Amino acid sequence: MKRLIGLILLSSLFACNTANNQEDGTTKNTEDTSNSIAPGSANATANPQLNDGHNAQNSLDWFGTYEGTLPCADCPGIKTTIVLNQNNTYSKTSEYIGKENPKFDEEGKIEWHDNGRDITLIPTKGESEIYKVIEGSLVMLDREGNEITGELAPHYILKKL
């Protein structure tokens, strides 16, 4: 009796993996293949996820105000506020905590990278910076566009207000 129950349970597990289409009599695999890429396609090895056209630029409410305190080599931190505008411009305020004349304002344009996720802030004067746009945050990247790692990594994130 126990063997019969075991066989029934085992059979029902296999039956759950496929579904019969009642209309045309074919069998379809019900496994989730939404992230698969056809072998031999250009992105088969480079990107294991399907590129469905959605990215931070066209799917997130990326515009708005972001704030946080970035690490500083010779002060306790740099209180940073970045306002991203829908017209691909920005304004940034940096306040060096504990410094004399600590506040700096800049404005410039936003340039989106081809990946639709990273942006470069290009000021009218000064050096550009690269950020990764994620849901509710901006993550400051290094000069080559790589995420900063190590124990200070969480301090390179600005949260959306």
DSSP file (Angstrom, degrees, kcal/mol; ACC not computed):
  #  RESIDUE AA STRUCTURE BP1 BP2  ACC     N-H-->O    O-->H-N    N-H-->O    O-->H-N    TCO  KAPPA ALPHA  PHI   PSI    X-CA   Y-CA   Z-CA
    1    1 A M     >        0   0    0      0, 0.0     4,-2.1     0, 0.0     5,-0.2   0.000 360.0 360.0 360.0 -42.7    0.0    0.0    0.0
    2    2 A K  H  >  +     0   0    0      1,-0.2     4,-2.3     2,-0.2     5,-0.1   0.877 360.0  51.8 -63.7 -37.2    2.9    2.4    0.9
    3    3 A R  H  > S+     0   0    0      2,-0.2     4,-2.5     1,-0.2    -1,-0.2   0.896 108.1  51.6 -65.3 -39.8    4.5    1.7   -2.5
    4    4 A L  H  > S+     0   0    0      2,-0.2     4,-2.1     1,-0.2    -2,-0.2   0.911 110.9  47.0 -63.8 -43.0    1.3    2.4   -4.3
    5    5 A I  H  X S+     0   0    0     -4,-2.1     4,-2.5     2,-0.2    -1,-0.2   0.908 111.9  51.5 -64.8 -41.8    0.9    5.8   -2.6
    6    6 A G  H  X S+     0   0    0     -4,-2.3     4,-2.4     1,-0.2    -2,-0.2   0.902 110.0  48.9 -61.0 -42.9    4.6    6.5   -3.3
    7    7 A L  H  X S+     0   0    0     -4,-2.5     4,-2.5     2,-0.2    -1,-0.2   0.883 110.8  50.6 -64.9 -39.0    4.1    5.7   -7.0
    8    8 A I  H  X S+     0   0    0     -4,-2.1     4,-2.2     2,-0.2    -2,-0.2   0.923 112.1  46.9 -64.8 -44.3    1.0    7.9   -7.2
    9    9 A L  H  X S+     0   0    0     -4,-2.5     4,-1.8     2,-0.2    -2,-0.2   0.914 113.1  49.0 -63.4 -43.0    2.9   10.9   -5.6
   10   10 A L  H  X S+     0   0    0     -4,-2.4     4,-1.8     1,-0.2    -2,-0.2   0.909 111.2  49.7 -63.6 -42.4    5.8   10.4   -7.9
   11   11 A S  H  X S+     0   0    0     -4,-2.5     4,-2.0     1,-0.2    -1,-0.2   0.893 109.0  51.9 -63.4 -40.1    3.6   10.3  -10.9
   12   12 A S  H  X S+     0   0    0     -4,-2.2     4,-1.3     1,-0.2    -1,-0.2   0.837 105.7  55.4 -68.8 -30.8    1.8   13.4   -9.9
   13   13 A L  H  X S+     0   0    0     -4,-1.8     4,-0.6     2,-0.2     3,-0.3   0.925 110.1  45.5 -64.9 -43.8    5.1   15.2   -9.5
   14   14 A F  H >< S+     0   0    0     -4,-1.8     3,-0.8     1,-0.2     4,-0.5   0.861 109.5  55.9 -65.9 -35.3    6.0   14.4  -13.1
   15   15 A A  H >< S+     0   0    0     -4,-2.0     3,-0.7     1,-0.2    -1,-0.2   0.806  99.8  60.5 -67.5 -28.8    2.6   15.4  -14.2
   16   16 A C  H 3< S+     0   0    0     -4,-1.3    -1,-0.2    -3,-0.3    -2,-0.2   0.736  95.1  63.4 -70.7 -22.2    3.1   18.8  -12.7
   17   17 A N  T << S+     0   0    0     -3,-0.8    13,-1.4    -4,-0.6     2,-0.3   0.701 108.4  38.4 -77.7 -18.9    6.1   19.5  -14.9
   18   18 A T  E <   -A   29   0A   0     -3,-0.7     2,-0.4    -4,-0.5    11,-0.2  -0.945  67.5-154.8-130.2 153.2    4.1   19.4  -18.1
   19   19 A A  E     -A   28   0A   0      9,-1.9     9,-2.1    -2,-0.3     2,-0.4  -0.988  16.8-131.1-127.2 137.8    0.6   20.6  -19.0
   20   20 A N  E     -A   27   0A   0     -2,-0.4     2,-0.8     7,-0.2     7,-0.2  -0.737  16.2-134.9 -88.5 132.1   -1.6   19.2  -21.8
   21   21 A N     >  -     0   0    0      5,-2.6     4,-1.8    -2,-0.4     5,-0.2  -0.783  13.3-159.7 -85.3 114.1   -3.1   21.7  -24.1
   22   22 A Q  T  4 S+     0   0    0     -2,-0.8    -1,-0.2     1,-0.2    -2,-0.0   0.768  82.4  58.4 -68.6 -26.1   -6.7   20.6  -24.5
   23   23 A E  T  4 S+     0   0    0      1,-0.2    -1,-0.2     3,-0.1    -2,-0.0   0.934 124.2  12.3 -74.1 -46.2   -7.3   22.5  -27.7
   24   24 A D  T  4 S-     0   0    0      2,-0.1    -2,-0.2    -3,-0.1    -1,-0.2   0.423  95.0-120.8-116.0   2.4   -4.7   21.0  -30.0
   25   25 A G     <  +     0   0    0     -4,-1.8     2,-0.1     1,-0.2    -3,-0.1   0.541  66.1 135.0  76.3   5.7   -3.5   18.0  -28.0
   26   26 A T        -     0   0    0     -5,-0.2    -5,-2.6    -6,-0.1     2,-0.5  -0.485  53.1-125.7 -86.4 160.9    0.1   19.1  -27.8
   27   27 A T  E     -A   20   0A   0     -7,-0.2     2,-0.4    -2,-0.1    -7,-0.2  -0.901  23.6-165.0-106.5 132.2    2.2   19.0  -24.7
   28   28 A K  E     -A   19   0A   0     -9,-2.1    -9,-1.9    -2,-0.5     2,-0.4  -0.928  22.0-122.3-117.7 142.7    3.9   22.2  -23.5
   29   29 A N  E     -A   18   0A   0     -2,-0.4   -11,-0.2   -11,-0.2   -12,-0.1  -0.689  17.7-161.1 -79.1 130.2    6.7   22.6  -20.9
   30   30 A T        +     0   0    0    -13,-1.4    -1,-0.1    -2,-0.4   -12,-0.1   0.313  47.4 124.7 -97.7   8.6    5.5   24.9  -18.1
   31   31 A E  S    S-     0   0    0    -14,-0.3     2,-0.6     1,-0.1    -2,-0.1  -0.384  74.2-101.9 -65.4 147.8    9.0   25.7  -16.8
   32   32 A D        +     0   0    0      1,-0.1     3,-0.2     2,-0.0    -1,-0.1  -0.610  48.9 163.4 -75.2 114.9    9.8   29.4  -16.7
   33   33 A T    >   +     0   0    0     -2,-0.6     3,-1.7     1,-0.1    -1,-0.1   0.089  36.1 116.7-116.0  20.7   12.0   30.2  -19.7
   34   34 A S  T 3  S+     0   0    0      1,-0.3    16,-0.2    15,-0.0    -1,-0.1   0.734  80.4  44.3 -65.4 -21.4   11.5   34.0  -19.5
   35   35 A N  T 3  S+     0   0    0     -3,-0.2    -1,-0.3    14,-0.1     2,-0.2   0.290  91.0 109.5-104.6  10.8   15.1   34.6  -18.8
   36   36 A S    <   -     0   0    0     -3,-1.7     2,-0.4    13,-0.1    -3,-0.1  -0.534  51.6-153.5 -89.7 156.1   16.6   32.2  -21.4
   37   37 A I        -     0   0    0     -2,-0.2     3,-0.1     7,-0.1    -2,-0.0  -0.975  29.1-102.0-126.8 139.3   18.4   33.2  -24.6
   38   38 A A    >   -     0   0    0     -2,-0.4     3,-2.0     1,-0.1     6,-0.2  -0.347  45.7-103.3 -60.6 133.9   18.6   31.1  -27.7
   39   39 A P  T 3  S+     0   0    0      0, 0.0    -1,-0.1     0, 0.0     3,-0.1  -0.305 106.9  25.8 -57.6 139.8   21.9   29.3  -28.1
   40   40 A G  T 3  S+     0   0    0      1,-0.3    -2,-0.1    -3,-0.1     2,-0.1   0.342  89.3 131.2  88.6  -7.5   24.1   31.0  -30.6
   41   41 A S  S X  S-     0   0    0     -3,-2.0     3,-1.6     1,-0.1     4,-0.3  -0.365  73.4-106.6 -74.8 162.8   22.5   34.4  -30.2
   42   42 A A  T 3  S+     0   0    0      1,-0.3     4,-0.4     2,-0.1     3,-0.3   0.806 119.6  41.3 -60.7 -31.5   24.8   37.4  -29.6
   43   43 A N  T 3> S+     0   0    0      1,-0.2     4,-1.9     2,-0.1    -1,-0.3   0.313  81.6 106.9 -99.5   8.8   23.9   37.7  -25.9
   44   44 A A  T <4 S+     0   0    0     -3,-1.6    -1,-0.2     1,-0.2    -2,-0.1   0.861  98.0  16.6 -59.4 -38.3   23.9   34.0  -25.1
   45   45 A T  T  4 S+     0   0    0     -4,-0.3    -1,-0.2    -3,-0.3    -2,-0.1   0.747 125.1  55.2-104.4 -29.3   27.2   34.1  -23.2
   46   46 A A  T  4 S+     0   0    0     -4,-0.4    -2,-0.2     1,-0.3    -3,-0.1   0.866 120.1  22.0 -74.5 -36.0   27.5   37.8  -22.5
   47   47 A N     <  -     0   0    0     -4,-1.9    -1,-0.3     1,-0.1     4,-0.1  -0.931  59.2-165.7-138.4 110.1   24.2   38.3  -20.8
   48   48 A P  S    S+     0   0    0      0, 0.0     2,-0.3     0, 0.0    -1,-0.1   0.575  71.8  77.6 -74.4  -5.7   22.3   35.4  -19.3
   49   49 A Q  S    S-     0   0    0     -6,-0.1     2,-0.2   -13,-0.1   -14,-0.1  -0.784  90.2-106.0-105.2 149.6   19.1   37.5  -19.0
   50   50 A L        -     0   0    0     -2,-0.3     2,-1.1   -16,-0.2   -13,-0.1  -0.513  27.5-132.2 -69.6 131.5   16.7   38.3  -21.9
   51   51 A N        +     0   0    0     -2,-0.2    -1,-0.1     1,-0.1    -8,-0.0  -0.766  32.6 170.3 -87.5 101.7   17.0   41.9  -23.0
   52   52 A D        -     0   0    0     -2,-1.1    -1,-0.1     2,-0.2     3,-0.1   0.276  57.8-101.8 -97.1  10.9   13.3   42.9  -23.2
   53   53 A G  S    S+     0   0    0      1,-0.3     2,-0.4    -3,-0.0     5,-0.1   0.299  83.6 125.5  89.2  -9.8   14.1   46.6  -23.7
   54   54 A H        +     0   0    0      3,-0.1    -1,-0.3     5,-0.1     2,-0.3  -0.675  27.6 148.1 -85.6 135.7   13.4   47.6  -20.2
   55   55 A N     >  -     0   0    0     -2,-0.4     4,-1.7    -3,-0.1     5,-0.4  -0.904  61.6 -85.8-151.4 179.4   16.2   49.5  -18.3
   56   56 A A  H  > S+     0   0    0     -2,-0.3     4,-1.5    60,-0.2     6,-0.3   0.867 121.9  56.2 -60.7 -37.5   16.6   52.2  -15.6
   57   57 A Q  H  4 S+     0   0    0     59,-2.3    -1,-0.2     1,-0.2     5,-0.2   0.895 121.2  24.8 -64.7 -41.2   16.2   55.0  -18.2
   58   58 A N  H  4 S+     0   0    0     -3,-0.2    -1,-0.2    58,-0.2    -2,-0.2   0.480 128.9  40.0-105.9  -1.4   12.9   53.9  -19.6
   59   59 A S  H  < S+     0   0    0     -4,-1.7     2,-0.3    -3,-0.0    -3,-0.2   0.641 101.3  65.9-119.9 -21.4   11.4   51.9  -16.7
   60   60 A L  S  < S-     0   0    0     -4,-1.5     2,-1.7    -5,-0.4     3,-0.2  -0.697  79.3-119.8-104.7 155.7   12.2   53.7  -13.4
   61   61 A D        +     0   0    0     -2,-0.3    75,-0.1     1,-0.2    -4,-0.1  -0.610  51.8 160.1 -84.2  73.9   11.2   57.1  -12.1
   62   62 A W        +     0   0    0     -2,-1.7    -1,-0.2    -6,-0.3    22,-0.2   0.755  39.4  90.2 -74.9 -26.6   14.9   58.1  -12.0
   63   63 A F        +     0   0    0     -3,-0.2     2,-0.3    20,-0.1    22,-0.2  -0.404  63.1  70.0 -72.7 149.6   14.3   61.8  -12.0
   64   64 A G  E    S-B   84   0B   0     20,-2.0    20,-3.0    -2,-0.1     2,-0.4  -0.917  85.1 -41.2 139.5-166.1   14.1   63.4   -8.5
   65   65 A T  E     -B   83   0B   0     -2,-0.3    96,-3.0    18,-0.2     2,-0.4  -0.846  44.7-172.2-106.4 131.9   16.3   64.3   -5.5
   66   66 A Y  E     -BC  82 160B   0     16,-2.9    16,-2.5    -2,-0.4     2,-0.3  -0.939   7.5-177.3-121.7 143.5   18.9   61.9   -4.1
   67   67 A E  E     +BC  81 159B   0     92,-2.7    92,-2.5    -2,-0.4     2,-0.3  -0.992  16.3 121.7-145.2 149.3   20.8   62.4   -0.9
   68   68 A G  E     -B   80   0B   0     12,-1.8    12,-3.5    -2,-0.3     2,-0.6  -0.964  54.1 -91.8 178.0 178.7   23.6   60.8    1.2
   69   69 A T  E     -B   79   0B   0     -2,-0.3    10,-0.2    88,-0.3    88,-0.2  -0.944  36.9-157.0-117.3 112.3   27.0   61.3    2.7
   70   70 A L  E     -B   78   0B   0      8,-2.6     8,-2.7    -2,-0.6    86,-0.1  -0.521  30.6 -92.2 -84.4 152.7   29.9   60.2    0.5
   71   71 A P        -     0   0    0      0, 0.0     2,-0.4     0, 0.0     6,-0.1  -0.266  39.3-159.4 -61.9 151.1   33.3   59.2    2.0
   72   72 A C        -     0   0    0      3,-0.4     3,-0.4     4,-0.1    -3,-0.0  -0.998  17.8-143.1-135.6 137.4   35.9   62.0    2.2
   73   73 A A  S    S+     0   0    0     -2,-0.4    -1,-0.1     1,-0.2     0, 0.0   0.846 100.8  21.3 -69.4 -34.8   39.7   61.5    2.5
   74   74 A D  S    S+     0   0    0      3,-0.0    -1,-0.2     0, 0.0     0, 0.0   0.068 122.4  45.4-127.9  27.1   40.3   64.4    4.9
   75   75 A C  S    S-     0   0    0     -3,-0.4    -3,-0.4    24,-0.0    23,-0.1  -0.957  91.1 -94.9-154.9 170.4   36.9   65.0    6.6
   76   76 A P  S    S-     0   0    0      0, 0.0     2,-0.3     0, 0.0    -4,-0.1   0.709  91.0 -53.6 -65.6 -18.5   34.0   63.0    8.2
   77   77 A G        -     0   0    0     20,-0.4    20,-2.3    -6,-0.1     2,-0.6  -0.885  46.6 -98.4 161.0 169.5   32.1   62.9    4.9
   78   78 A I  E     -BD  70  96B   0     -8,-2.7    -8,-2.6    -2,-0.3     2,-0.5  -0.929  29.1-144.4-119.0 105.3   30.6   64.9    2.0
   79   79 A K  E     -BD  69  95B   0     16,-2.4    16,-2.7    -2,-0.6     2,-0.4  -0.584  29.4-168.3 -69.1 119.1   26.9   65.5    2.4
   80   80 A T  E     -BD  68  94B   0    -12,-3.5   -12,-1.8    -2,-0.5     2,-0.4  -0.935  20.2-176.9-122.6 132.0   25.7   65.2   -1.2
   81   81 A T  E     -BD  67  93B   0     12,-2.4    12,-2.7    -2,-0.4     2,-0.4  -0.994   7.0-175.2-126.1 124.6   22.4   66.2   -2.8
   82   82 A I  E     -BD  66  92B   0    -16,-2.5   -16,-2.9    -2,-0.4     2,-0.6  -0.980   8.8-162.3-121.4 129.2   21.8   65.5   -6.5
   83   83 A V  E     -BD  65  91B   0      8,-3.0     8,-1.7    -2,-0.4     2,-0.5  -0.953   8.2-160.9-110.7 116.4   18.6   66.6   -8.3
   84   84 A L  E     -BD  64  90B   0    -20,-3.0   -20,-2.0    -2,-0.6     2,-0.3  -0.849   9.0-154.5 -97.4 128.6   18.1   64.7  -11.7
   85   85 A N    >   -     0   0    0      4,-2.8     3,-1.5    -2,-0.5     4,-0.4  -0.754  23.5-122.5-104.3 150.3   15.7   66.5  -14.1
   86   86 A Q  T 3  S+     0   0    0     -2,-0.3    -1,-0.1     1,-0.3     4,-0.1   0.714 109.7  66.0 -62.7 -21.4   13.7   64.8  -16.8
   87   87 A N  T 3  S-     0   0    0      2,-0.1    -1,-0.3     1,-0.0     3,-0.1   0.181 122.4-103.2 -87.5  19.5   15.3   67.1  -19.4
   88   88 A N  S <  S+     0   0    0     -3,-1.5    22,-2.9     1,-0.3     2,-0.3   0.838  85.8 117.1  62.1  38.2   18.7   65.3  -18.7
   89   89 A T  E     - E   0 109B   0     -4,-0.4    -4,-2.8    20,-0.3     2,-0.3  -0.840  41.7-169.6-120.5 166.0   20.1   68.1  -16.6
   90   90 A Y  E     -DE  84 108B   0     18,-2.2    18,-1.8    -2,-0.3     2,-0.3  -0.966  16.5-149.8-148.1 163.8   21.1   68.0  -13.0
   91   91 A S  E     -DE  83 107B   0     -8,-1.7    -8,-3.0    -2,-0.3     2,-0.4  -0.986  16.8-167.0-133.5 147.0   22.2   70.1  -10.0
   92   92 A K  E     -DE  82 106B   0     14,-2.9    14,-2.4    -2,-0.3     2,-0.5  -0.998   9.4-165.3-138.7 135.3   24.4   68.9   -7.3
   93   93 A T  E     -DE  81 105B   0    -12,-2.7   -12,-2.4    -2,-0.4     2,-0.5  -0.989   8.3-170.9-119.9 128.3   25.3   70.3   -3.8
   94   94 A S  E     -DE  80 104B   0     10,-3.0    10,-2.6    -2,-0.5     2,-0.5  -0.980   2.0-171.5-120.3 125.4   28.3   69.0   -1.9
   95   95 A E  E     -DE  79 103B   0    -16,-2.7   -16,-2.4    -2,-0.5     2,-0.8  -0.949  15.9-146.1-120.6 112.8   28.9   70.0    1.7
   96   96 A Y  E >   -D   78   0B   0      6,-2.3     3,-1.7    -2,-0.5   -18,-0.2  -0.668  25.8-128.5 -79.5 108.8   32.3   68.9    3.2
   97   97 A I  T 3  S+     0   0    0    -20,-2.3   -20,-0.4    -2,-0.8     3,-0.1  -0.363  86.4   8.9 -64.5 128.3   31.5   68.2    6.8
   98   98 A G  T 3  S+     0   0    0      1,-0.3     2,-0.3   -23,-0.1    -1,-0.3   0.535 101.3 120.1  82.8   7.7   33.8   70.0    9.2
   99   99 A K    <   -     0   0    0     -3,-1.7     2,-0.3   -24,-0.0    -1,-0.3  -0.735  68.3-112.9-105.0 153.5   35.5   72.2    6.6
  100  100 A E  S    S+     0   0    0     -2,-0.3    -4,-0.0     1,-0.3    -3,-0.0  -0.677 105.4   8.9 -79.1 138.0   35.7   76.0    6.3
  101  101 A N  S    S+     0   0    0     -2,-0.3    -1,-0.3     1,-0.1    -5,-0.1   0.973  86.9 167.1  51.9  59.7   33.7   77.1    3.2
  102  102 A P        +     0   0    0      0, 0.0    -6,-2.3     0, 0.0     2,-0.4   0.602  33.6  92.9 -84.0 -11.6   32.4   73.6    2.8
  103  103 A K  E     +E   95   0B   0     -8,-0.2     2,-0.4    -4,-0.1    -8,-0.2  -0.707  43.5 175.6-100.3 132.5   29.5   74.0    0.3
  104  104 A F  E     -E   94   0B   0    -10,-2.6   -10,-3.0    -2,-0.4     2,-0.4  -0.998   9.3-163.6-131.9 133.1   29.9   73.7   -3.5
  105  105 A D  E     +E   93   0B   0     -2,-0.4     2,-0.3   -12,-0.2   -12,-0.2  -0.901  12.6 172.0-114.1 144.2   27.1   73.8   -6.1
  106  106 A E  E     -E   92   0B   0    -14,-2.4   -14,-2.9    -2,-0.4     2,-0.3  -0.985  12.4-165.1-146.4 158.0   27.3   72.6   -9.6
  107  107 A E  E     +E   91   0B   0     -2,-0.3    17,-2.2   -16,-0.2    18,-0.4  -0.934  25.2 125.9-135.9 160.2   25.0   72.1  -12.6
  108  108 A G  E     -EF  90 123B   0    -18,-1.8   -18,-2.2    -2,-0.3     2,-0.3  -0.962  49.1 -61.5 178.6-160.2   25.4   70.2  -15.8
  109  109 A K  E     -EF  89 122B   0     13,-2.3    13,-3.0    -2,-0.3     2,-0.5  -0.791  33.5-128.3-115.2 157.6   23.9   67.6  -18.1
  110  110 A I  E     - F   0 121B   0    -22,-2.9     2,-0.5    -2,-0.3    11,-0.2  -0.881  18.1-164.9-102.2 130.2   23.2   63.9  -17.7
  111  111 A E  E     - F   0 120B   0      9,-2.4     9,-2.4    -2,-0.5     2,-0.3  -0.971  12.8-144.1-117.1 119.5   24.5   61.5  -20.3
  112  112 A W  E     - F   0 119B   0     -2,-0.5     7,-0.2     7,-0.2     2,-0.1  -0.607  15.0-129.6 -81.2 138.7   23.0   58.0  -20.4
  113  113 A H    >   -     0   0    0      5,-2.8     3,-2.1    -2,-0.3    -1,-0.1  -0.420  29.1-103.4 -79.4 162.4   25.2   55.1  -21.2
  114  114 A D  T 3  S+     0   0    0      1,-0.3    -1,-0.1     2,-0.1    -2,-0.0   0.752 118.2  67.6 -59.2 -25.8   24.2   52.6  -23.8
  115  115 A N  T 3  S-     0   0    0      1,-0.1    -1,-0.3     3,-0.1   -59,-0.2   0.601 101.3-132.8 -73.2  -8.7   23.3   50.1  -21.1
  116  116 A G  S <  S+     0   0    0     -3,-2.1   -59,-2.3     2,-0.2   -60,-0.2   0.615  90.8  75.9  69.7  11.2   20.4   52.4  -20.1
  117  117 A R  S    S+     0   0    0    -61,-0.2    16,-2.5   -62,-0.2     2,-0.3   0.690  79.6  63.8-120.3 -39.8   21.4   52.0  -16.4
  118  118 A D  E     - G   0 132B   0     14,-0.2    -5,-2.8    12,-0.0     2,-0.3  -0.656  59.1-167.1 -96.7 147.8   24.5   54.1  -15.9
  119  119 A I  E     -FG 112 131B   0     12,-3.0    12,-2.7    -2,-0.3     2,-0.5  -0.956  13.4-145.2-129.2 150.7   24.7   57.9  -16.2
  120  120 A T  E     -FG 111 130B   0     -9,-2.4    -9,-2.4    -2,-0.3     2,-0.7  -0.976  13.9-144.6-111.5 128.0   27.6   60.4  -16.4
  121  121 A L  E     -FG 110 129B   0      8,-3.2     8,-1.4    -2,-0.5   -11,-0.2  -0.841  16.7-166.1 -90.1 116.4   27.1   63.7  -14.7
  122  122 A I  E     -F  109   0B   0    -13,-3.0   -13,-2.3    -2,-0.7   -32,-0.1  -0.885   7.4-155.0-109.5 104.2   28.9   66.2  -16.8
  123  123 A P  E     -F  108   0B   0      0, 0.0   -15,-0.3     0, 0.0     3,-0.1  -0.340  25.9-121.5 -76.8 159.3   29.3   69.6  -15.0
  124  124 A T  S    S+     0   0    0    -17,-2.2     2,-0.3     1,-0.2   -16,-0.1   0.823 105.7  17.5 -66.5 -29.8   29.7   72.9  -16.8
  125  125 A K  S    S+     0   0    0    -18,-0.4    -1,-0.2     2,-0.1     2,-0.2  -0.996 114.5  23.7-138.7 139.3   33.0   73.1  -14.9
  126  126 A G  S    S-     0   0    0     -2,-0.3     2,-0.3    -3,-0.1   -20,-0.0  -0.579  93.0 -32.7 108.4-170.3   34.9   70.3  -13.1
  127  127 A E        -     0   0    0     -2,-0.2    -2,-0.1    -5,-0.1     2,-0.1  -0.643  55.3-120.5 -93.9 144.9   35.2   66.6  -13.4
  128  128 A S        -     0   0    0     -2,-0.3     2,-0.3    -6,-0.1    -6,-0.2  -0.378  22.6-153.5 -77.1 161.0   32.4   64.2  -14.4
  129  129 A E  E     -G  121   0B   0     -8,-1.4    -8,-3.2    -2,-0.1     2,-0.4  -0.964   6.7-137.2-133.6 150.9   31.1   61.4  -12.2
  130  130 A I  E     -G  120   0B   0     11,-0.5    11,-3.1    -2,-0.3     2,-0.3  -0.917  22.0-179.7-113.1 135.3   29.5   58.1  -13.1
  131  131 A Y  E     -GH 119 140B   0    -12,-2.7   -12,-3.0    -2,-0.4     2,-0.5  -0.964  24.6-133.8-130.8 148.7   26.5   56.7  -11.2
  132  132 A K  E     -GH 118 139B   0      7,-2.9     7,-2.5    -2,-0.3     2,-0.6  -0.896  23.3-140.5 -97.8 130.6   24.4   53.5  -11.6
  133  133 A V  E     + H   0 138B   0    -16,-2.5     2,-0.3    -2,-0.5     5,-0.2  -0.828  32.3 162.2 -94.9 119.7   20.6   54.2  -11.4
  134  134 A I  E >   - H   0 137B   0      3,-2.4     3,-2.0    -2,-0.6     2,-0.3  -0.822  53.2 -61.8-128.1 171.1   18.7   51.6   -9.5
  135  135 A E  T 3  S-     0   0    0      1,-0.3     3,-0.1    -2,-0.3   -73,-0.1  -0.355 120.7 -11.0 -57.4 113.3   15.2   51.6   -7.9
  136  136 A G  T 3  S+     0   0    0     -2,-0.3    24,-2.8   -75,-0.1     2,-0.3   0.520 126.2  67.8  77.8   6.8   15.2   54.4   -5.3
  137  137 A S  E <   -HI 134 159B   0     -3,-2.0    -3,-2.4    22,-0.2     2,-0.4  -0.990  61.5-141.3-153.7 158.6   19.0   55.0   -5.3
  138  138 A L  E     -HI 133 158B   0     20,-2.6    20,-3.2    -2,-0.3     2,-0.6  -0.989  20.7-156.1-116.4 134.2   22.1   56.3   -7.2
  139  139 A V  E     -HI 132 157B   0     -7,-2.5    -7,-2.9    -2,-0.4    18,-0.2  -0.953  15.9-132.5-113.6 118.1   25.3   54.3   -6.7
  140  140 A M  E     -H  131   0B   0     16,-3.1     8,-0.6    -2,-0.6    -9,-0.2  -0.492  25.1-159.3 -69.5 133.3   28.5   56.2   -7.3
  141  141 A L  B     -J  147   0C   0    -11,-3.1   -11,-0.5    -2,-0.2     6,-0.2  -0.665  21.1 -99.4-107.8 165.6   30.9   54.3   -9.6
  142  142 A D    >   -     0   0    0      4,-3.0     3,-2.0    -2,-0.2    -1,-0.1  -0.165  50.2 -85.8 -75.2 179.5   34.6   54.6  -10.0
  143  143 A R  T 3  S+     0   0    0      1,-0.3    -1,-0.1     2,-0.1   -15,-0.0   0.734 130.3  51.4 -62.2 -24.0   36.2   56.6  -12.9
  144  144 A E  T 3  S-     0   0    0      2,-0.1    -1,-0.3   -14,-0.1    -2,-0.0   0.463 122.2-104.0 -91.2  -2.2   36.0   53.5  -15.2
  145  145 A G  S <  S+     0   0    0     -3,-2.0     2,-0.3     1,-0.3    -2,-0.1   0.665  76.4 135.1  89.3  18.3   32.4   52.8  -14.4
  146  146 A N        -     0   0    0      1,-0.1    -4,-3.0   -16,-0.0    -1,-0.3  -0.736  61.8-102.0 -99.6 149.1   32.9   49.9  -12.0
  147  147 A E  B     -J  141   0C   0     -2,-0.3     2,-0.4    -6,-0.2    -6,-0.2  -0.417  37.6-116.1 -66.0 142.0   31.1   49.5   -8.6
  148  148 A I        -     0   0    0     -8,-0.6     2,-0.2     5,-0.1     8,-0.1  -0.663  38.3-166.3 -80.3 131.9   33.2   50.5   -5.7
  149  149 A T        +     0   0    0     -2,-0.4     3,-0.3     3,-0.0     2,-0.1  -0.571  36.3  61.9-114.1 176.7   33.8   47.5   -3.4
  150  150 A G  S >  S-     0   0    0     -2,-0.2     3,-1.3     1,-0.2    -2,-0.0  -0.455 101.7 -44.8  99.5-173.8   35.1   47.0    0.1
  151  151 A E  T 3  S+     0   0    0      1,-0.3    -1,-0.2    -2,-0.1     4,-0.1   0.695 134.3  54.6 -71.3 -17.8   33.9   48.1    3.4
  152  152 A L  T >  S+     0   0    0     -3,-0.3     3,-2.1     1,-0.2     4,-0.3   0.553  78.5  99.4 -88.4  -7.0   33.2   51.6    2.2
  153  153 A A  G X  S+     0   0    0     -3,-1.3     3,-1.9     1,-0.3    -1,-0.2   0.847  76.0  56.6 -49.7 -44.3   31.0   50.5   -0.6
  154  154 A P  G >  S+     0   0    0      0, 0.0     3,-0.8     0, 0.0    -1,-0.3   0.725  98.4  64.1 -63.6 -17.7   27.6   51.1    1.2
  155  155 A H  G <  S+     0   0    0     -3,-2.1    -2,-0.2     1,-0.2    -3,-0.1   0.483  88.5  68.7 -84.1  -1.9   28.7   54.8    1.7
  156  156 A Y  G <  S+     0   0    0     -3,-1.9   -16,-3.1    -4,-0.3     2,-0.5   0.117  79.7 100.6 -99.8  19.9   28.7   55.4   -2.1
  157  157 A I  E <   - I   0 139B   0     -3,-0.8     2,-0.5   -18,-0.2   -88,-0.3  -0.921  54.8-161.5-111.2 127.3   24.9   55.1   -2.3
  158  158 A L  E     - I   0 138B   0    -20,-3.2   -20,-2.6    -2,-0.5     2,-0.3  -0.921  16.7-140.4-105.0 131.0   22.6   58.1   -2.5
  159  159 A K  E     -CI  67 137B   0    -92,-2.5   -92,-2.7    -2,-0.5     2,-0.3  -0.683  16.6-114.8 -94.9 143.0   18.9   57.5   -1.6
  160  160 A K  E      C   66   0B   0    -24,-2.8   -94,-0.3    -2,-0.3    -1,-0.1  -0.560 360.0 360.0 -75.2 135.2   16.0   59.0   -3.4
  161  161 A L              0   0    0    -96,-3.0    -1,-0.1    -2,-0.3   -95,-0.1   0.444 360.0 360.0 -86.1 360.0   13.9   61.4   -1.2
